Amino acid sequence: MKKYRFWYHYNKPLSKKMGKPIMTVHYKDKCYATEKIVCNAATETHKRKRQPFMVVRGWTKDISFFLTGCDGGRGIEIE
């Protein structure tokens, strides 16, 4: 199975709107907002020339979604 690049970062505007900390995961040209990330893949920090200036990135074959806690928030697991 082919590996794809993923990257994630803290999303300040969405966090303000939602009233809680939100991370954004980018995978296969799609953006997923989440409250929790479980990352089992090797990662590295990366500086970008535009916002967000600092991200965490890596390679993975797939990501999966799960519900977090009793509030029903969404989490993402990266293999």
Buried (B, 14 or more C-beta within 10 A) or exposed (E): EEEEEBBBBBBEEBBEEEEEEBBBBBBEEEEBBBBBBEBEBEBEEEEEEEEEEEBBBBEBEEBEEEEBEEEEBEBBBBE
